[in-house]
């Protein structure tokens, strides 16, 4: 598995990454009216509390001009912090009234509303930063990928760890041939950290003051309000979220996806599931994806384990008592090791094993057993190092770099793979996937889960 340095810089291997040496200003983009790097963007955010608060903070170097959030209580801190920004509960009204004042939009609301919010924004020529897992269904993912190209906007998915140093190190170690041909990847998370396994829908409660329930429900059919959906627990309900797969695998799979040049899988199967029910995601699951050969790289099987407080896979021969993610003598090492045992992945090659700890190799990268790291020297850097996930997007919006690490051309296939796992949770047995035809070939019922079943009047996708 030998690659030339030129191939690292210019070949298809670099899906989602750009060459070492950094960004360069693009004359054609400047001529098209893109902003100077020193001129601030006018950014609106669909979502103002929770995860959106972190995303807004990541873009605080720019002008935050408008905020939309149906939950005034959740949004209160940022509503007050950005007192000059226009405030809305319905993002549709914000986009219509603030159209001329907005350059770019952050979208950080429940998964089921990502697609609609992003499409409404891109159709108006706005650059978009969309939180992971991009959308709730594969049809929406493909629509957004096509729209990004059609409207020529800068995009970034909120899988921040794909821009970190660890992801680059994983790629460079694997590409160097240190662990040989990789045929398996085992990934895990301790999530869900929200309720799952609920077997019935909750009863109606009074809508609290400060909540625009109609705007929160968005594209879904109207239903009674209940506090169990909010503010974070929507992730566990099938109508609203994507469970641990959409919340965490989208992070953890970033490094494998880039390092192994993963294409669309040929199948997905939930091989273990505790607490399966029609309304919420299960208490714990184990899922398997199968990927075909890619050039000189052999087929790969990916295993995903959620609700796991420790690594579910230990390489054969790993000394007893040695953690899958070894501790290193550096500031914060103990905390990092503890976190890494709760999330991470192991690459299994025919010459050894590589562990990437944390949500996206952010807690460190190690050859296993730890003794292999004693005298190991990292390969030469052949990938560009990111200045920061948010800054990548900001500079792309200004036309100062050609793309971001997780623009929709990279994020969409990654999200599709993850969302196949969400669909598989509803079925027993292996689902055979034909990516070109956008269909499962052995289960017609599964195809019903590829796009939203309903768009409420006034909330159509396009």
C-alpha positions as CSV (number, residue, x, y, z in Angstrom):
1,X,0.0,0.0,0.0
2,X,2.5,2.6,-1.2
3,X,1.6,6.1,-2.1
4,X,3.7,8.9,-3.4
5,X,3.9,12.3,-1.6
6,X,2.3,13.8,-4.7
7,X,-0.6,11.4,-4.4
8,X,-1.1,12.5,-0.8
9,X,-1.4,16.1,-2.0
10,X,-3.3,15.8,-5.2
11,X,-5.0,12.4,-5.4
12,X,-8.5,11.3,-4.6
13,X,-7.2,10.0,-1.2
14,X,-7.6,13.6,0.1
15,X,-11.4,13.7,0.1
16,X,-12.2,16.2,2.8
17,X,-8.6,17.5,3.2
18,X,-6.4,20.1,1.5
19,X,-2.7,20.2,0.9
20,X,0.0,21.2,3.4
21,X,1.0,24.8,3.1
22,X,-2.4,26.2,4.0
23,X,-5.0,28.2,2.2
24,X,-4.5,30.6,-0.6
25,X,-6.8,33.4,-1.7
26,X,-8.7,32.6,-4.8
27,X,-8.9,35.4,-7.4
28,X,-12.1,34.2,-9.1
29,X,-13.9,34.2,-5.7
30,X,-12.8,37.7,-4.9
31,X,-14.0,38.8,-8.3
32,X,-17.3,37.2,-7.6
33,X,-17.8,39.5,-4.6
34,X,-16.5,37.4,-1.7
35,X,-15.3,39.3,1.3
36,X,-11.8,40.3,2.4
37,X,-10.3,38.0,5.1
38,X,-10.4,41.0,7.4
39,X,-14.0,41.9,6.7
40,X,-16.5,40.4,9.1
41,X,-19.3,38.1,8.1
42,X,-22.9,38.7,9.2
43,X,-23.9,35.4,10.7
44,X,-27.3,34.2,11.8
45,X,-28.0,31.1,13.9
46,X,-30.9,28.8,13.8
47,X,-30.7,27.6,17.4
48,X,-29.3,29.8,20.2
49,X,-29.0,27.5,23.2
50,X,-27.4,24.1,23.8
51,X,-25.1,23.0,21.0
52,X,-25.9,26.1,19.1
53,X,-24.3,28.2,21.9
54,X,-21.0,26.5,21.3
55,X,-21.2,27.0,17.5
56,X,-22.0,30.7,17.9
57,X,-19.1,31.0,20.3
58,X,-16.9,29.4,17.7
59,X,-17.9,32.2,15.3
60,X,-17.8,35.1,17.7
61,X,-15.0,36.8,15.7
62,X,-17.7,37.7,13.2
63,X,-20.9,39.7,13.5
64,X,-23.8,37.7,15.0
65,X,-26.8,39.6,13.5
66,X,-29.8,37.3,14.0
67,X,-30.9,34.4,16.2
68,X,-33.9,32.1,15.9
69,X,-34.9,29.7,18.6
70,X,-38.4,28.5,19.6
71,X,-37.2,27.9,23.2
72,X,-36.7,31.3,24.8
73,X,-35.6,29.8,28.1
74,X,-32.9,27.7,26.4
75,X,-31.8,30.7,24.2
76,X,-32.0,33.3,27.0
77,X,-28.2,33.6,27.6
78,X,-27.3,34.2,24.0
79,X,-30.4,36.4,23.4
80,X,-29.0,38.6,26.1
81,X,-25.4,38.3,25.1
82,X,-26.1,39.4,21.6
83,X,-28.6,42.0,22.5
84,X,-28.3,43.8,19.2
85,X,-29.1,40.7,17.1
86,X,-32.6,40.3,15.8
87,X,-34.6,37.6,17.7
88,X,-37.1,35.1,16.3
89,X,-38.8,31.9,17.3
90,X,-39.4,30.8,13.7
91,X,-36.3,30.6,11.4
92,X,-38.5,31.0,8.3
93,X,-39.4,34.5,9.4
94,X,-35.8,35.3,10.2
95,X,-34.6,34.2,6.8
96,X,-37.3,36.2,5.0
97,X,-36.9,39.4,7.0
98,X,-33.1,39.4,7.5
99,X,-32.3,38.1,4.0
100,X,-30.2,41.1,2.9
101,X,-28.4,41.3,6.2
102,X,-27.2,37.7,6.4
103,X,-24.1,36.1,4.8
104,X,-24.0,32.8,6.5
105,X,-26.2,30.6,8.8
106,X,-25.4,28.2,11.7
107,X,-27.9,25.4,12.0
108,X,-27.8,23.7,15.4
109,X,-31.3,22.4,16.1
110,X,-32.8,18.8,16.5
111,X,-31.7,16.5,13.7
112,X,-35.1,16.2,12.1
113,X,-35.0,19.9,11.2
114,X,-31.5,20.2,9.8
115,X,-32.4,19.5,6.2
116,X,-35.2,22.0,5.9
117,X,-33.3,24.8,7.7
118,X,-30.2,24.2,5.6
119,X,-32.1,24.1,2.3
120,X,-34.1,27.2,3.1
121,X,-30.8,29.0,3.8
122,X,-28.8,27.7,0.8
123,X,-31.7,28.6,-1.6
124,X,-31.2,32.2,-0.4
125,X,-27.5,32.0,-1.2
126,X,-26.3,31.7,2.4
127,X,-23.3,29.7,3.4
128,X,-24.2,27.1,6.0
129,X,-22.6,25.4,9.0
130,X,-24.8,22.4,9.8
131,X,-24.4,20.4,13.0
132,X,-23.9,16.6,12.7
133,X,-25.2,14.2,11.5
134,X,-26.1,16.7,8.7
135,X,-29.7,15.4,8.3
136,X,-32.0,12.7,9.6
137,X,-32.5,10.9,6.4
138,X,-30.3,9.9,3.4
139,X,-32.6,11.6,0.9
140,X,-32.2,14.9,2.7
141,X,-28.4,14.4,2.8
142,X,-28.3,14.0,-1.0
143,X,-30.5,17.0,-1.6
144,X,-28.2,19.2,0.5
145,X,-25.1,18.0,-1.2
146,X,-26.6,18.8,-4.6
147,X,-27.9,22.2,-3.4
148,X,-24.4,23.2,-2.0
149,X,-22.9,22.6,-5.5
150,X,-25.9,24.3,-7.2
151,X,-25.8,27.5,-5.1
152,X,-22.0,27.6,-4.8
153,X,-22.0,28.2,-1.0
154,X,-19.4,27.3,1.6
155,X,-20.4,24.4,3.8
156,X,-19.2,22.6,6.9
157,X,-20.7,19.9,9.0
158,X,-20.3,20.1,12.8
159,X,-18.1,17.1,13.2
160,X,-15.3,19.2,14.7
161,X,-12.9,16.4,15.4
162,X,-12.3,15.7,11.7
163,X,-10.2,18.9,11.8
164,X,-8.0,17.9,14.7
165,X,-4.4,16.7,14.7
166,X,-5.3,13.2,15.7
167,X,-7.3,12.6,12.5
168,X,-4.3,13.6,10.4
169,X,-2.0,11.4,12.4
170,X,-4.3,8.4,11.9
171,X,-4.2,8.9,8.2
172,X,-0.4,9.3,8.0
173,X,0.3,6.3,10.2
174,X,-2.0,4.0,8.2
175,X,-0.8,5.4,4.8
176,X,2.8,4.7,5.9
177,X,2.0,1.0,6.0
178,X,2.9,0.7,9.7
179,X,-0.1,-1.6,10.5
180,X,-0.4,-3.0,7.0
181,X,-3.7,-3.6,5.3
182,X,-6.7,-2.7,7.6
183,X,-9.6,-5.1,7.4
184,X,-11.6,-4.2,10.5
185,X,-12.4,-1.2,12.6
186,X,-14.1,-1.4,16.0
187,X,-15.7,1.9,17.3
188,X,-17.6,2.5,20.5
189,X,-19.2,5.2,22.7
190,X,-20.7,5.4,26.2
191,X,-23.8,7.2,24.8
192,X,-26.7,7.4,25.1
193,X,-26.5,9.8,28.1
194,X,-30.2,10.6,27.6
195,X,-33.2,8.3,28.0
196,X,-33.8,5.5,25.5
197,X,-35.8,2.4,25.4
198,X,-39.2,4.1,26.0
199,X,-42.0,1.8,24.8
200,X,-44.9,4.3,24.6
201,X,-45.5,8.0,23.7
202,X,-45.9,10.4,26.6
203,X,-49.1,12.0,27.6
204,X,-50.0,15.6,26.7
205,X,-48.8,18.4,29.0
206,X,-49.3,22.2,28.9
207,X,-46.9,24.0,26.7
208,X,-44.7,26.1,29.0
209,X,-44.4,29.9,28.6
210,X,-41.5,30.9,26.3
211,X,-41.8,27.9,24.0
212,X,-43.1,28.1,20.4
213,X,-44.2,24.5,20.1
214,X,-45.5,24.9,16.6
215,X,-42.0,26.1,15.4
216,X,-40.2,23.4,17.4
217,X,-42.3,20.6,15.8
218,X,-41.5,22.0,12.3
219,X,-41.9,19.5,9.5
220,X,-43.5,16.8,11.8
221,X,-47.2,16.3,12.2
222,X,-48.4,18.2,15.2
223,X,-48.5,16.3,18.4
224,X,-49.0,17.0,22.1
225,X,-46.2,18.7,24.0
226,X,-44.4,16.8,26.8
227,X,-41.3,17.8,28.7
228,X,-39.6,14.5,28.0
229,X,-38.7,15.6,24.5
230,X,-36.7,18.6,25.6
231,X,-34.2,20.2,25.7
232,X,-31.7,17.4,25.0
233,X,-33.7,14.2,25.2
234,X,-35.1,14.5,21.7
235,X,-32.0,12.5,20.6
236,X,-33.6,9.3,22.0
237,X,-36.9,9.6,20.1
238,X,-37.0,8.2,16.5
239,X,-39.1,11.0,15.2
240,X,-36.7,13.7,16.2
241,X,-33.1,12.4,16.6
242,X,-30.7,9.7,15.4
243,X,-29.6,8.2,18.7
244,X,-26.0,7.4,19.6
245,X,-25.2,6.5,16.0
246,X,-26.0,10.0,14.7
247,X,-24.6,11.7,17.8
248,X,-21.3,9.9,18.1
249,X,-20.4,7.6,15.2
250,X,-20.5,10.6,13.0
251,X,-17.5,11.9,15.0
252,X,-15.7,8.6,15.5
253,X,-16.0,7.5,11.9
254,X,-14.3,10.7,10.6
255,X,-10.8,9.4,10.8
256,X,-11.5,5.9,9.4
257,X,-13.5,7.4,6.6
258,X,-10.6,9.6,5.5
259,X,-7.8,7.2,6.3
260,X,-9.4,4.2,4.6
261,X,-11.0,6.1,1.7
262,X,-14.3,4.5,2.6
263,X,-16.9,4.4,-0.1
264,X,-20.5,3.5,0.3
265,X,-21.0,0.3,2.3
266,X,-22.6,-2.7,0.6
267,X,-24.5,-3.8,3.7
268,X,-25.5,-2.9,7.2
269,X,-26.8,-5.1,10.0
270,X,-27.8,-4.6,13.7
271,X,-26.4,-7.8,15.2
272,X,-27.5,-7.1,18.8
273,X,-30.1,-4.8,20.2
274,X,-31.6,-4.4,23.7
275,X,-35.0,-2.7,24.1
276,X,-36.1,-2.5,20.5
277,X,-39.4,-0.6,20.2
278,X,-41.3,1.6,17.6
279,X,-40.9,5.0,19.4
280,X,-37.4,5.4,20.8
281,X,-33.9,4.1,20.1
282,X,-32.8,1.0,22.0
283,X,-30.9,0.9,25.2
284,X,-27.8,-0.6,23.6
285,X,-26.8,-1.9,20.1
286,X,-24.1,-3.5,18.1
287,X,-24.0,-2.8,14.4
288,X,-21.9,-4.0,11.5
289,X,-21.2,-2.3,8.1
290,X,-19.3,-4.0,5.2
291,X,-17.3,-1.9,2.8
292,X,-15.9,-3.1,-0.6
293,X,-12.2,-2.9,-1.6
294,X,-11.1,0.6,-2.6
295,X,-8.2,0.5,-5.1
296,X,-5.3,-1.4,-3.4
297,X,-7.1,-1.3,0.0
298,X,-9.0,-4.5,1.0
299,X,-12.6,-4.8,2.1
300,X,-13.3,-3.4,5.6
301,X,-15.8,-4.4,8.2
302,X,-16.8,-1.7,10.7
303,X,-18.3,-2.7,14.1
304,X,-20.1,-0.1,16.3
305,X,-20.9,-0.5,20.0
306,X,-23.0,2.0,21.9
307,X,-23.9,2.2,25.6
308,X,-20.3,1.0,26.3
309,X,-18.4,2.4,29.2
310,X,-15.2,0.8,28.1
311,X,-13.6,-0.5,24.9
312,X,-15.6,-3.4,23.5
313,X,-12.6,-4.7,21.5
314,X,-9.2,-5.8,22.8
315,X,-6.5,-6.7,20.3
316,X,-5.4,-10.3,20.7
317,X,-2.2,-10.4,22.6
318,X,-2.7,-7.1,24.4
319,X,-1.1,-7.5,27.8
320,X,-3.5,-8.1,30.6
321,X,-4.3,-4.8,32.4
322,X,-3.1,-2.6,29.6
323,X,-5.9,-0.3,28.4
324,X,-6.9,-0.2,24.8
325,X,-6.0,3.4,24.9
326,X,-2.6,3.7,26.7
327,X,-1.8,6.5,29.0
328,X,1.0,9.0,28.0
329,X,2.9,11.3,30.3
330,X,1.4,14.7,29.3
331,X,-0.8,17.3,30.9
332,X,-4.3,16.0,31.4
333,X,-3.3,12.4,30.5
334,X,-5.4,10.7,33.2
335,X,-8.5,12.6,32.2
336,X,-7.8,11.9,28.5
337,X,-7.4,8.2,29.1
338,X,-10.7,8.0,31.0
339,X,-12.5,9.8,28.3
340,X,-10.9,7.7,25.6
341,X,-12.1,4.5,27.1
342,X,-15.7,5.8,26.7
343,X,-15.3,6.6,23.0
344,X,-12.8,5.7,20.3
345,X,-11.9,3.2,17.7
346,X,-9.3,0.5,16.9
347,X,-7.9,-0.2,13.4
348,X,-7.0,-3.8,12.8
349,X,-4.2,-4.3,10.3
350,X,-2.4,-7.4,9.2
351,X,0.8,-5.9,10.7
352,X,-0.7,-4.5,14.0
353,X,-3.3,-2.3,15.6
354,X,-3.8,1.4,15.9
355,X,-6.0,3.0,18.6
356,X,-7.6,6.4,18.2
357,X,-9.1,7.6,21.5
358,X,-12.0,9.9,22.0
359,X,-14.8,11.0,19.7
360,X,-12.5,11.6,16.8
361,X,-8.9,10.7,17.7
362,X,-8.9,13.9,19.7
363,X,-7.6,12.0,22.8
364,X,-4.5,10.7,21.1
365,X,-3.3,8.1,18.6
366,X,-1.4,5.0,19.7
367,X,0.0,1.8,18.2
368,X,-0.9,-1.3,20.3
369,X,0.5,-2.7,22.4
370,X,1.9,0.5,24.0
371,X,5.5,-0.9,23.8
372,X,5.3,-0.2,20.0
373,X,5.2,3.5,20.7
374,X,8.4,3.6,22.8
375,X,10.8,4.2,20.0
376,X,8.2,5.0,17.3
377,X,8.6,8.2,15.2
378,X,5.5,9.6,13.5
379,X,5.6,9.6,9.7
380,X,6.3,12.9,8.0
381,X,3.4,15.2,7.8
382,X,1.7,15.0,4.4
383,X,-1.6,16.6,5.3
384,X,-2.4,20.2,5.9
385,X,-3.1,21.1,9.5
386,X,-6.4,22.9,10.2
387,X,-6.5,26.3,11.9
388,X,-9.8,25.3,13.5
389,X,-13.0,23.8,12.3
390,X,-15.0,27.1,12.6
391,X,-12.2,29.2,11.1
392,X,-12.0,26.9,8.1
393,X,-15.7,27.6,7.4
394,X,-15.4,31.4,8.0
395,X,-12.5,31.7,5.6
396,X,-14.3,29.5,3.0
397,X,-17.3,31.9,3.3
398,X,-15.0,34.8,2.5
399,X,-13.5,33.0,-0.4
400,X,-10.1,32.6,1.2
401,X,-9.9,28.8,0.9
402,X,-11.4,26.5,-1.6
403,X,-13.1,24.1,0.8
404,X,-13.4,22.9,4.4
405,X,-12.4,19.6,6.0
406,X,-16.1,18.5,6.2
407,X,-17.8,20.3,3.4
408,X,-20.9,18.5,2.1
409,X,-18.9,16.7,-0.6
410,X,-17.1,14.9,2.3
411,X,-19.8,15.1,5.0
412,X,-22.7,13.8,2.9
413,X,-21.2,10.3,2.2
414,X,-20.1,10.1,5.8
415,X,-23.6,11.0,7.0
416,X,-25.2,8.4,4.6
417,X,-23.1,5.6,6.1
418,X,-24.1,6.6,9.6
419,X,-27.8,7.0,8.7
420,X,-27.9,3.5,7.2
421,X,-27.2,2.3,10.7
422,X,-30.2,4.3,11.9
423,X,-32.5,2.6,9.4
424,X,-31.1,-0.8,10.2
425,X,-32.2,-0.4,13.8
426,X,-35.8,-1.0,12.6
427,X,-35.1,-4.4,11.1
428,X,-33.7,-7.9,11.7
429,X,-31.0,-9.3,9.5
430,X,-28.6,-7.8,6.9
431,X,-29.8,-5.0,4.7
432,X,-28.1,-5.0,1.3
433,X,-27.4,-1.4,0.0
434,X,-27.1,-0.1,-3.5
435,X,-25.8,3.4,-3.2
436,X,-26.1,4.3,-6.9
437,X,-29.8,3.4,-6.9
438,X,-30.4,4.8,-3.5
439,X,-32.2,1.7,-2.3
440,X,-32.0,-1.4,-0.2
441,X,-32.2,-4.3,-2.6
442,X,-33.5,-7.0,-0.2
443,X,-36.0,-5.1,1.9
444,X,-38.6,-2.8,0.4
445,X,-39.9,-1.8,3.8
446,X,-36.5,-0.4,4.7
447,X,-36.6,2.0,1.8
448,X,-39.5,3.8,3.4
449,X,-37.0,5.1,6.0
450,X,-34.8,6.8,3.4
451,X,-36.7,10.1,3.5
452,X,-39.0,12.0,5.9
453,X,-42.5,10.5,5.9
454,X,-44.2,13.9,6.2
455,X,-43.7,17.6,5.7
456,X,-46.2,19.7,7.5
457,X,-47.8,22.5,5.4
458,X,-45.6,25.5,5.3
459,X,-42.5,23.5,6.1
460,X,-41.8,21.9,2.7
461,X,-38.2,21.0,2.1
462,X,-37.8,23.0,-1.1
